[in-house]
Structure formats: C-alpha cells, structure tokens
Amino acid sequence: MRESVIYQEILEVGLQEGEKRGVQTERSLVLRLLTRRVGVLPQEVRQRVEALPLEELENLGVALLDF
C-alpha cells in the first residue's frame, strides 16, 4: 500500500500542508515577538517578515532573543 501512487500523493500533500502550517506558525510568532519588542509594526515591515522563507524566519526568531 505504501508504494502506491495514490498513497505517495496523499503523503506529499500532507507534508506540504504541515510545512505551510509550520511556516505560518513561525511567522505569527516572530510578528508577535517583534510587536512586543518594538510596538506596532509598519505595514512594510509586516509584509517583509511575511515574505521571509522559513529559514530566515527561524534566524530572525533567534536574533530576537538577543535583541
């Protein structure tokens, strides 16, 4: 069953959905931390953070710990 094309497609879709949720969660957390540190963020800053890939979001989150 695990070798079937349908199974593999369902698995791939599930992994992609999980990754999207992970990025959304990370993005939300970073925006909340930034807002807590510096106050209301300008729309341009929010948009730039929202456009960051996961790795850069993670780096920004870690950098906020030292900020």
N, C-alpha and C positions, 0 to 999 in steps of 0.2 A: 504494500500500500504506500509506503513512504517513497517508493521510487516512481510512483505515478505522476504524470504531468499535472493533473488537477491538484494533487496534494502539494506539489512543489510550488504551484502558482498561489495557492491559498497561503502557504507558509511565507512566501515572498511578500504578499500583500500584508500579512500580519506583521512581519518585521518592519515594513515600511511605515505602517500606521504607528507602531511602537516608537520608531525613531522620530516621527513627526511629533508625537506627544512628548517625547523626551526633550526635543528642541523647544517646544512651546513652554514646557515647564521651566526649563533653564532660562529662557528668555524672560518669562514672567518674574522669576526670582531675581535675576540681575536688574530688571527695571525697578522692582520693589526696593532692592538694596540701594540702588542709585538715588531713587526718590527719597529714601530715608536719610541718606548721607547729605544730599545737596538740595533737597526740596523739589519743587515742581520742575520737571524737565521740559525744556523747549521741545516743540514738536519735531524739529530737525534732529535733535539728539535721540529722541524715541525712535524715529524712523531709522537712524543709523544703527542703533542697537538691534532693532527688529530685523535688519538686513544681515547681521553677522552670522556666519556659519557656526555650527556647534562648537568647534574647537576654540574659536575666538571668544565665544560667549563664556566658555569654561575659563579661559585665561582672564577675561575681564572679571568674572566672579571671584577668582583667586586674588586678583590685584585689589579688588575692593576690600579684602580682608586686611590689607596693609595700608589702605588709604586713610 
